[in-house]
Amino acid sequence: MEGDDDGPNEAQDSDFPTVERSRLQEMLSLLGLETYQAQKLSLQDFLQISSDSMKNWAPHAPKDLPWSFLRKLQALNAEARNTTMVLDAPPDARPVEKESQVEEETIYWDTADDISADIYSFSELPTPDTPVNPLDLLCALLLSSDSFLQQEIVLKMSLCQFALPLVLPDPENHYHTFLLWAMRGTVRTWGSQPPRAVGSFREDSVVLSRAPAFAFVRMEVSSNSKSQLLNAVLSPGHRQRDCFWHRDLNLGTNPREIADGLVEISWFLPSGREDLDIFPEPVAFLNLRGDIGSHWLQFKLLTEISSAVFILTDNISKKEYKLLYSMKGSATKYYFILSPYRGKRNTNLRFLNRLIPVLKMDHSHVLVKVSSTDSAGFVRRVRAIVAHVARSPCRRVSVEDMANAARKLGLRVDEDCAECQRAKGRMEQITRKIKDSDAYRRDELRLQGDPWRKAAQVEKELCQVQWAGDPPEKYGAELRHRLLELRTQQNGHDPAWGLQEFISGIGSPSLGEKQYFLRWMEWGLARAAQPRPRPSPETALTLRPKHCGAVDLGEPLWPEPLGVEHFLREMGQFYEAESCLVEAGKLPAGQRRFAHFPGLALELLLRGLPLELIDGNTLSTPLRWVTGLLKELHVRLERRSRLVVLSALGVPGTGKSTLLNTMFGLRFATGRGRGPRGAFMQLLTVAESFSQDLGCDHILVIDSGGLIGGVLTEAGERFEQEASLATLIMGLSNVTVVSLAETRDIPPAILHAFLRLEKTGHMPNYQFVYQSLHDASAPGSKPRERKQLLAQPRDASRATVQMEDQGGGIRTLAGLAFCDPEKQHVWHIPGLWHGVPPMAAVSLGYSEAIFELKRCLLENIRNGLSNQNKNVQQLIELVRRL
C-alpha cells in the first residue's frame, strides 16, 4: 500500500503552483492572459463588437476581469477599477435563505480549518475564489497589450481622472519599462489666472508640457496611506477624488502580487478660477507602489525628476538610512512624514538628525501625522509646501524629460523600438518643411484647393442637370467638357515630395511601423505651424460650447488645422482626376499611376483611422474616391461583407462625436471647430461568434462632424447643401442618432432630410439624444419633453417644413408619417463631467446612459428594426444613387 501513497501526492502536487513558476506567470494564468504574451492583445481586440458588448454583467471569475475592465474603461466608467466578482452558488449548494442567487464576493481564503495550509505559504497568490488587486490587474493587462492598446488604455484612464502608469514593473525579469509612448496620446487643457483672459487657456500633450513634480514614496512600513494623502491634496473642498487607488477603497487591502514597483503619475490642472484652484499652475504628482528599499531604481529616478520627495514611514532603519545617505548632494528637496508613536521614536530622531545636513533639510521638513492629527489641517500644510516649492526656482520636467532620465538609469523606454523610431524620423522629415500650414496646403497639397472646389461645383451642376428630367444636352456637354479640363489640370501635377513621403509611410510593409507613422503624423502635424486661432473665452472654457446656434463654416472660430486627412484628401484628388480621365477615354487604364491609392487608405480604415466621406471645405463627396475605397473594402472582406451603417448627426458642440467615441471606442475628432469639418467614417468589426446573431459582419459608423448648422443661413444654397448632405448620410444609414442639446428643435437641415426621406420610403431607425451640457445629474426620460420635441416647430424648423411641404401647410414633426409620439426613442443623457473641468471626473450617469443607448442600438440592429442590412456592393450602389 506504500505505492498507493505516491499517486494522491503527485495529483496533489499538480494542483498547486511549483516554486519555479513566477508570480507573474501565475497572475497571467489566473486572469486568462497567458496566451497574449507571444501575440499581444491589440486595439482591434478592444474595439470588436461581441455579445458582451450588450451585457452589463459583473465578472464571475478572474478570467472575466480584464474584459470587464476594458469594457468599462471604453465607456469611461468610474467603476472600471473595481475588481469585485460575483460568484454563482455551486449546483449542490444548500440554499441559505432564498433559492439561489449570486452573492457578492468579499470572502477571503480562510485557512484556519486546514492545518497544512501554511505549508504552501510560499505562494500567497490570489485563487479563483479571492479578489484580485486592481493594480495587479492593470499591470497584467498592460504587459499583455501591444503599444497601441496600451496607449488607448492610458488615454481612457486619463479621461476617467485615474492616476496613469508611468513605470511598468516586470517582476520576473526586473526589466522595468517607462511608458512614454503609452502617454503620448494624452492631451489636456487647463486655464491660467486671471480667468477668461484672451489666450488664458492652453492645450498640450502631457508628454511635452513641463511642470514641477512631487514624488510620494514609502520607506518600510507607514501607518499613513500615500495614495489617500495624494487624493486629499488633489481634491478641492470636501469632495474626495480617488485618482490613486488606496487601501480604503473596495479591495484596496488585497495584497499586491506583481504591481510593487509601479510608478503612477497624476496632475493637478487649474481651471483659471481662484475659488476652485488648489494651485495656480499645473503640478505633477508621482506615487511609487511598494517600499523604496525594494525598488531603489525607481526611487532613484524619482529623486532625479522631482522638485521634492515626500517619504512616509513609521521607522527609519539602518539599511534605509544608508540608502538615503547615498543621496548626498542631490538638488531634490526631501520631506519626511512620520508616525513616530507607532514606531521607534528615538531611533527615528537619531537617524533624522544625521540626515538633516546630508539632505540639506531643516526641522520644517519633518512632518508628524498621528491618529489625533487634524487631517484637513495636515493636507493644507502639505499643499502649502508644494505651493512654496513650485513658486520658488525649481526643477520643471515634462514626461519626455523623465524618459531621458530613465534611459540614463538603464530603464527601458517603450518608444525606443526600431519601428517607432523609423516612423518618427519619417514624420520629422515631412513636418520640418511646414513653416505655415496655409502656405503648405496651397503649395504642396495643390489639388484640393481651388481645383477641387471648382470641379466639385461642376459635378454638382452636372448632377442637377441629369436629375432635371429633360436635361438640355448642350449644357450637359459643356459641363462635362469643363470637368474634363479641370481634371486634366489636376492630373498634370505630380504628388509633392511631402505627399510622396506620406504615401511611403502608410505603404510600409511593416504593419507596426505603418501604425506608428500615422500616430506620429497626427501629433507632428498638430504641433507644426498651425493657423492662429481667433480665441473666444466663452467657447474656450468647456469642451463643448454653451450654445448650439449656427456655425459659420466659412469663417470658423478656429481655422481648420492641417491634419492627416488633408494628405489623404490629396491622394483622393489624384485618384479622382485620373479615374475621370480613364472613364472619358482620355487616359488608357494601363497608364494609371494612382489606382493603388484606395487600397492604401483602406488599410488605415481597417486599423481604426477615421476616413473622410464628405469634404467639409467644399461640402462635396469625392464619389470615385469613396466608391474606390468601398470596392477595396468589398474585396478585402470577402464573405464577411454584411454591413450596417450607423450615423450620428447634430449641430457642432452637442457632444455627438464624444458620444460615439465613448460608445464604441472610436477616434472621431471632438471639440467644436477644433478639428476637421467634414463627415468621417470608421469601421467596427463584429466577432464571428456574434455576427450571425447580430445579422451583420461589420458596422460602419459615420460622424457628421461640423457639417450641419443650427439655423437657416442667409445663403439658401448653403442650407440646401447642408440638407443634401444630411439626406446623404441618413439615406446611407440603417440607424441614425440625432444629437440635441438645450433645444427642443431638430436642426433644420436634419428635419429637411427627414422630410425628403419620408417621400422615398427609406427611413433609418432613429434615436433622438438630448445631452445636457451643464448638469451632470440630468434625470431620465421625460415624457413632457418628448412631446415638446415632436410639437410645433420653432421659426427655423417651420420654414424648413414649408420648403418641403408646399401644399399641406405647416406640419409638426409628430404629424409626419414616420413619427409616433408613443414609440419615439428620446434619450436624456446626463452631462459628461461631474464637476468643473479640467479636474472634473466623468459622470457615472453619463457612462451608464451611453451604455444603455449602445445596447438599444445593437438590439435594434439584431431585431431588424433598422433598415434592411446591406452588403458593401449594395452600399456602393446606394452612394451612387444618393
N, C-alpha and C positions, 0 to 999 in steps of 0.2 A: 504493500500500500504506500510505500515511501515515494514510488514514482508518481502516484496519483497527486501528491502534493505539488509537483512541479507544474502540472497543467494549469490549475487555477492561478498559481503565482504568475505564470507567463501571461495569462489572459489579463490578470490584474495590472501587470506592468504596462501592457499595451494601452490600457485605459488612461494612463497618466503621462504627462509630458516627460521626456527624458531630460537629463541635465544639459545635454548638448544643445537642445533646441532653445533658441533665444527667446527672450520675452517679446521681441518684435515679431518673430515668426508666429509665436502663439497668438499674439493680438491680431495679426493679419488673418490667421486661420479662423479665429473666433468671429471676426467681422465679415468673413467670406471674401477677403480681398487678396488672398494668396495668388489667385490666378492673374491678378493685374500687376504683377511685379515684372514680368517679361514684356507683356503688351499692356501698356498703361491705359487707364480709363481716359477717354477723350471727351472733348466738348460735344461731339456728336452723340455720345452715350448720354450725356447730361440733358441734351435737348430732345431726345427721341420721345415721341408720344406713345405711351403704352397704357394698358388697363389701369395701372397705378396712377396715371395722370388724372383719373376721375375719382380717385378714392382719397378720403381724408381719415385714414386709419392710423392708429398708433402702432409702432413696431412691436412685433410679438417675440422676436428673437434677436440676438446680437447681429445676425446677418442682415436684418432689415434696417439697422441703424444708419449705415452710410447713405442708403437711398432715401430714407426718411429725412435725413439732414439736408441732402441735395434738393429734394422737392420743396422743403420749407424755405431753404435759402433762396431758391429761384423765385419764390413768392414773397420774398423779403419778410418772412415771418419771424417776429422777435423771439418766438419759442424754438427756433431751429436748433439751439444748442442743448435742449432738454433731451436727455437720452433715456428717460423713463420708458420701460417696456410694459406691455400688457400681456400677462401670461394666461393662456387658457387652462382651465381646470382639467386634470387628467381624466380620461374617459371613465375610469373605475373609481374616481374620487367620490367620497360620500358627500352629498350636499350639506352645507352647513346651515344656511338659513333659507335662501331661495335657490331654486334649482338653477343650475348654473351658468353662471355669468362669468365675466372676466374680472379679475381683480388687479388693481394697480400694483406693480412690482416694487415693493420697498423692502423686501426681505433680504437679509444678508445671510451668507452661509454660516450656519451655526454648527460649530464643530464640538460643542460641549458633549454631545452624545456619542462621539466617536473618538475613543481614547487614542486611536492610531493616527488621527488626522495630522498631528504635528510632525509625523514622520515626513510628510510631504510639504512641510512649511517652506522648503527652499523655493517653491513656486506658489506665490500668492496671487497669481493672475486671476482676473475675473473668469467665471464659468458661465455657461449659458443661463444660469439661474441668477446671476448677480449683475447689477447695472455696470455700465462702462463709463469711466470718467470722460466728460465731453472733450477735454483736451487730448486725451488718448485717441479718441475718435477722429478729431481734426488732424492730428499728426499722421495717423494711419492712412487717412483719406488723401492727404497731400502727398505722402510717399508713394501712393498708388495711382496718382494722376499725372497726365502729361503737362507740359508747361502752359498750355492754353486753357486747360481746365483749372489748373492752379490759379491762373490769372482771373478767371471768372469767379472762382470761389472767393478770392480776396476782394474783388470788386463788390460782390454781393454782401460780404461781411461788412465792408465799409459803409454801404448804404443802410445796413441794419444797425450801424454805430457799434459794432463789435470791435474789440481790440484785434489788430491784424498780426498774423505770424510774420516775424522778421527773420529770425534764425531758426531753421527747422533742424532739430537734432536727429542724428542717426545713432540710436543706442547700440546698434550691432557693430558698426564699423568706426564709430566716433568720427565720421566724416560729415561734419555739420554743413548745412547749406544756407547761405544768405540769399533770401528771396527777393532779389532786385527786379527780375523780370516779372515775377508774380505781382509786384506792387506797381509796375509801370503804368498800367491801365487805369489807375485810380486817380481821379481828378476831383478836387474840392474847391468850393467857393467860400470866401469869407469877406467880412466887412472891416472897415477901419473907422476910427473915430476922428472927427465928428461924423455922425451918420448922414446919409443921403447927399453927401458932397459928390460932385461930379468926379468920377473915377475912383470913388471910395470902395468899390467892390473889385476883388481880384479873384481870378480863377486860374488855377495852376495844378500841375501834376504834383502829387505828394512826393514823388521821387526827386523833383527838381527844386522845390521851394525850400529855403533854408529857415531854420528856427532853432532856438535854444532847446536842448534836450535834457531831460532829467530822468535818471535811472533809479529804480527801486529794486533792491535785492535783499535776500535773506541770508544770514550767516548762522549756520547750525539751526537752532530752534528759536522761533519767535512766537510769543503769545498773541501778537498783533498781526492781522492779515494785511499783507502788502496790497492785495487786489482790492479789498474793501476800502483801504485808505485812499488808493488811487481813484476809485469810483467816487468817493466822497469829495475829493479835491476837484474832480471834473464836473460835479453835479451842482448846479445853481440852486439856491433855496433849499427846500426840504425834500425835493423830488430826487430820489436816488437813481442814478444811471448805472446800469450794470455793464459797462464796456468790457471790463475784465471779469471773467468767471471767478467766483470766490467760494469759500467754504460754506457760507450760509445759504447759498442757492441750492436748489434741488440737486442732489447727487454730488454737491460740491465737496463733500467729505470723503468721497470714494478715493482710494489711493491712486496716484498716477503710476502707470506702468512703463510708458515709453515717452511721456511728454516732458520729463525733467530735462532741463537744458534748453527748452523752448524759450525764445525771447519774443515778446509781443510789443507792439507799439500802438499808441493811440495819440490823437492830437486834440488839444483844445483849440477851437477856431472861433474867433469873435464874430458877432453879428453886426457890430457897429453901434450897438445900443449900450450906453454906460450902465443902465439899470439892470441889464441882463448879463453882461460880460464879466467873467471872473478875472480874465487877463485882457489887456488891450491889444495883444498881438498873438499870433499862433505860437503854441508851445507844444513840444513833443514829450510824451511820457513813455518810458520803456520799463518793462517788467520781466525779470528773469525768473523762470519757474525752477524751483529746486535751490539747493544750497550752493553758495559761491565756491566752497571748498571742493565740491564735486564737479563744478563746471567753471573752472578757472579761465579757460579760453574765452568763454562768453563774457565773463566778468571783466576780463582784460579789455575786450572790445568795448564794453560799456564805459569803462573808465577813459577810453581814448576818444569817445564820440560825445560824451555827456558834459554839460556845463557843471552839473552837480550829481553826486550819487548819494542816495539815502540808504543806509544799511540798517535793517531791522534785525534785532537779536535779543535774546534773553541773556546769553552768555558769550563772552569773548574767551575762546580757548587759546592755548599756547600756539596751536597749529595755525589758527586763523590770524592770530597776532603776527606771526612770521610772514604770512601771505600779505597782509596789509602793509607790513613794514617794507616789503619789497616794492610797494608803490611809491616809495620815497622820490620826491622831485616831480610828481605828477602835477599838472596845472589844474586838474579837476578839483572841485570843492567836495568835501566829504561831510556827511551828517549822519549821526547815529540816532536811532530811535530805539530806546531801551525799555524793558520791563524789569528793572533791577530787583524788585521784591520777589519776582518769580525765579530769579537766577542767583548767581553768586555775586552779590553786590560789591564786595571788597575786591574780588578778583577783577571784576569789570573796571572798577575805578583805577586799579593799578595799571592795567593794560592801556586804558584810555589816556592816562597821564603820560605814558611813554609815546603814544601815537600822536598826541596833540602837536608837538613840534615837528614830527616827521611828516604828517599830512597837512601841516600848516593850518591847523584848526585852532579854535578857541572854545571856551566853555559854552558859547551860544550855539555851537554846532552839535551839542548833545541834547537831545530831547527825551523826556521821560514820559511814557504813557502807561499808566496802570489802570486797573478797573475803575478806580474812583475819578479818573481824569475826565473833565468835560470834553466829550467827543467833538462837539461843534467848535469849541474854542481851540482845540488841538488842530482841527482841519484848517481853521483860519490862520493859525500860526504857520503851518506847512505852506499854505498858499502865499503868505507874506514872504517867506523865504524864497519861494520860486519866483515871485514877482520882483523881489530885490535883486536876485541873481540875473534875471532876464533883463532888467533895466541897466545893469552895470555892464561894462565891456566883458563879453563872454563869448565862448565858442558857439557859433551858429552853423548847423550842419544840415545838409539835405540827405535823403536816403542814398543818393549816389555817393556822397562823401563817406557815409557809413560803409558802403560796399567797398570803397577803396581801402578803408582801414581794415576791413575784414580780410581782404586779399593779402595784405601785408602780414596778417597774423596766421595765414595759412588756411583760412576758411574757403570753402568752395562757393563761388558766386554763380547762380543758375544762368545768368546771362552770358557767361563766358564760353558757351559751347560754340563750336566752329560754324554751324549753320546760322546761328543767331548773329554772330559777328560778321559773316559774309553778307547777310541780308542788311545789316546796319550800314555796312560800308557802301553798298549799292544805293541805299536811301540817301546817305550823306552826299554822294556824288550828284544826285538829282537835286536835292534841296539846296545845295550850296550855290546853285546858279539862280535861285529865286530871290531876287532883291525886292521886287514889288509884285504882288500877286496879280494885280490887274494887268500890269505890263506883261507878265509871264503868260497869262491867258491869251492876251492879244497877239503876242509874238510867237509863242511856242505851241499853243493849242488853237491853231488858226481856224480850223474847220467849224468850231462850234459857236463862233461869234455871229457876225452879220451873214456869212454864207448860209449857215444853218437856219437862222431866223428867216431869211428870205425864202429859202427852199421850203421851210415849214409852212409859210404863208401861201405859197403857190400850191402846195399839196392840199391845204385846206380848201382853197378855192376850187381846185380840181375835183375834190371830193363833193363839194356842194353842187357843182355843175353836174356831176354824174348822177346825183340823187334828185336833181331837179325834175326828172320825169322825161322831158323832151329837150335835152341839152343842145344848145347851138354848137354844131360841130366845129365851126371856125374858131370859136372862143376856146373850146376844149383843146384843139390842136395847138393854139397859141400858148396855152398854159403848159402843155406837155413839152413844147419846144423850149420855153423859158426854164422849166425844171431841168431839162437835159443840159442846158447851158450852165446852170448853177452847179449841177452835179459834176459836169466836166471840169469846171474850175476847181472844185474840191478835189477831184481825183488827180488833178495835175500836181498836187503837192505831195511831198514825201513826209512821212512821220518825222517830227523833230527829234533831236538827239535824246531829250528827256523822256519822250514817249517811247522811243526805242529801248531805252534802259528799263523803263517800267514794264514793257512787254517781255523783256528778257527775265525780269524778276518774277513775274507771275507765270512765266513759262518754264521756270526751273524744274528739272526732273525730280528734284528732292521736294517731297510734299511738305516736310517740316520747314525747309528754307523758304518756300513759297508763302507759308503762313506767317513766318517771322517777318518776311519782307512787307507783307500787307499791313501788319500791325505797326512796323517801323514807319511806313509811309504815312499812315494815319496820324501818328504823333509828330513826325517830322514836318508834315505839311501844316499841322496845327500850330507849330512854333515858327514856321517860316514867315517871311514878311507878309502879313495879312492886312486887308484893308482896315483903316481905322474906324472903329465903331462911333456912332453918334449916341452916346450913352444917355439913358433916361433913368434917373434914380428910382422912379416909380416902378419900372419894369425890371430893374436890376435886383430888387430886393428878394424876389422869390424865383423859384424855378419856373413858375407859370404866372403870367400877369393876372391882375385882379379883374380885368375887364376882357370880354371876348368880342369886341366890336370888330369893325372892318380892319383888315390889314392891307395896306397899300404895298403890294409886292413890287411895284415899280420903284418905290423909294423906301426900301426897308430900313427899319431902325438899326439893324446890324447887317451890313453888306454881306453877301454870301461868301463864306470863306472858301479858299481853294482846298479841294479835297480829292480823295481817290476817285470819286465819282466823275470828276472833270477829265481825268485821264481815260476812264472807261467810256465817257461820252465821246471823247475824241476818237477812240477806237471804233465806236459805233458809227460815227460820221464817215470814217474811211470805208467801213463796210457798206453803209447806206449808199454812198456815192458810187462805189464800184458795182453794187448789185443793181442799181438803177440803170447804169450803162449796159450791163450784161442783158437785162430784161429788154432794153430798147435795141439790142443787137449792135450796139456801138463798141462793144468790147468782147472779144472771144472769151468764153468761160475758161479756156486753158491758160489765159494770161492773168487770171486773178491773183492778187498778192495778199489779200486780206480775208480770204474765205475761212481761215482757221481762227479768226478773232472770236466768234461766238463760243467756240469750244474752250478757249482760254478763260473767257468771262464766266462760262458755266461752272468751271472748276471752283471759282470763287463763291458762286451761289451755293454749290454743294457743300462748301466749307463754312457756310454761315455768314457770308458777307451780303448785306442788302444790295440789290442791283436796281438801277433806276428804270422805272416803267414809263413815267411821264416826266419830260424835261420841264422843270419849274420855271426856267427863264423864258422859254418860248411857248409854254403851255401846249406842248405838242408831244405826240408819241412817235418815236422813230420806228415805224411799223416793220420795216425789213429787218432791222436790228433785233427787235423784240421777237419777231417770228423766227428769226435765225437762232436765237437763244432757246426758244421753246422747241424747235426742231431738234437741236442738240440734246435738250433735256429728254425728249421722246426717245431718241436713240439710246441715251445713257440708261434710262430707267427700264427699258425693255419691257418685261412682263409686269413690272410694278409701276404702271403709269396711271392708275386711277387717282384722280385728283379732286380735292375740294379747295375752293378759293374762299378765303375769309378776309374781309376788308374792314378797315376802321376809317370812318370819315368824321370830320368835325372841324370847327374853327381852330386855328393855331392857339395853343395855350389852354386847351381843355383837357389835357392830360392823356390823349389817345395813344401817343407813342409810348409813354411811360406805362400805360395800361397793357399794351401788347408785350412790351419787354418784360413786365412783371409776370404776366400770364404764361408766356411761353419761353422766357429766357432769351429774347431776341435782342438785336443790336441797332434798332432804329434810333436816329438822332433825336434828342429831346431838347426842349427849351425853345420857346417861340423866337423865331428869327435868328437862332444861333447856329443853324445847320442848313443843309441843302433844302431847297424849297420844292423839289419835285416829289412825285409819288414813288415809293420804293417797294420792292417785293423781296421776301425771304422765304426759303423753303424749309419745311419741317418734315422729317421722316417719321412714318408710323411704324412701330415694331411689327415684324412679320406675324408674330403671335397674336397681334391685336387688329391687324388690317382687315381680316375677314369680318370681324365683329363690328368694326367702325364703318366698314364699307368703302374705305379708300386706303391708298398706299402712302400718299403724301398730302400735306396741307400747304398751299401757297398762301402766305399772309401778305396783304397789301396795306401799306400805311399811306394815307392821302397826303401826309406831310403838311406843307403850308399852302396847298393849292386852293383851298376853299375860304373865301372871305366871309365875314359875318353879316353884311347887309348888302343891299343893292348898291352897286357903284354907279357913278355918273356915266361911265362908259358902258353902253349897252353891250358892245361887242365883248368887253372884258367879262361881263356877267355871263353872257352866252357861252364863252369859252369855259368858265368855271362849271357851269351847269352841264356842259357836254362832257367834261372830264369826270364829274361826279357820276353822270349816267354811264360812262365807260366803265368806271371802277365797279359800280353796283351791278352793271349788266354782266360783268365777268364773274360776279361773286355768287356763291351759294349761301353765304352767311355774311351779313353786314352789321357792324356795331356803329351806331351813331352816337358820338360823344358830345354831351351838352354840359354847359356849366352856367349856373346862375341866370338862366333864362329859360322860359318855357317854350320859346320858339325854336323850331328846327331851322338851321341856316337856309336862306332862300335857294341857294344853288342845289342843296341836297333835296329840298322839297320839290324843286323843279325836276330833279332826276326821278324822284318817286312818281311824280305825275306822268312823266314820259314812259317809265317802265310799266306803269299800270295799263297804259294803252297797248303795250306789246305783250302783256301777259307774263313777262319774265320778271318775277318779283323774288328777290332773295329772302330767306328768313332773316329778320332784322330784330335787333335789340337796341332800345334807347337807354343810354347810360348817363345818368345825371351825376356829375362828380362835384363834390364840394371842394372849393378851392381854399376854404378857410378853416372850417370846423372839422376837427379830427373825430368827432363823435356824432356825425350825422346819423339820424335814425334810419330805420329800414324803409321799405317801400311804402309810399303814401298814396292811397287811392285818390285823394283830392287832387294831388299834383299830377297824377296820371291823367285825370280828366282835363286838367288845365292844359297839359301838353297837347291833347287832341282837340281842344276847344278852339274858339275863334282866333285866327292868327293875327299877329300884330301887322303894322303897316307894310313892312318889307315883305313878309310872307304873303300878305293879302295881295300885294302887287304881283308876286310870283304866280299865285293861283290864277289871277286874272289873265296873265300872259299865256298860260297853258290851257285855260278853260274858258275860252272866249264866249261860248254860248250859254253856259249854265249859271252865270253869276258866281259870286264868291262862295266857295265851299270850304268847310272846315276840314282839318285833317281827319277827324272822326267820320266825316261823311264820305271819304273816299272808299272805293270798293275793297281795298286791301286792309282797311283798318277796322278792327273790332275792339272797342274800348275795354271789353271784359277779358280779352285774350291777349292784350298787348303785354309785352315784356318791357317794363320800365324799371331800371335798376337805380338804386341810390347808393353811391359809393362814398364812404367817408373820406375825409381829406387824407392826402398821402402822409403828411407829417404830424406827429404828436409833439407839439412844442414849436419853438422858433428855430428855423434853420440858421446856421449850418450845423448846430449841435442837436437838432431835433431827431428823435428816433422815428422810424417808420411806424405809422399807426397799425396796431394789430387788427383793428376793424377794417382798414383798407386791404390788408393782406388776405383776410378771411373772405371779404366780399369779392375780391378778384378771383379767388379760388372757386367760389360758388358760381360766378359768371362763367369761368372756364369750364366747369363741369356741365353747366347748362348748354353751352355752345357745343361741346362734344356729344352730349346726349341728343341734341337736335340733329347733329350730323348722323349719329348712329341710328336714330329713329326715322331718318329720312324726311325730317321736317324742312330741310333746306331744299334748294333746287336740286334737280337730279344731278348726281355726281358725274363728272366728265373725265375723259382721259385727256392726255396732253394734246393729241391731234385735234380733238373737238375744241379745246381751248384756243388753239391756233386759228381755227376757222371762226370762232366767236370773236377773237380780237380783230380779224379782218372785217367781219360784218359790222361790228360796232364802230 
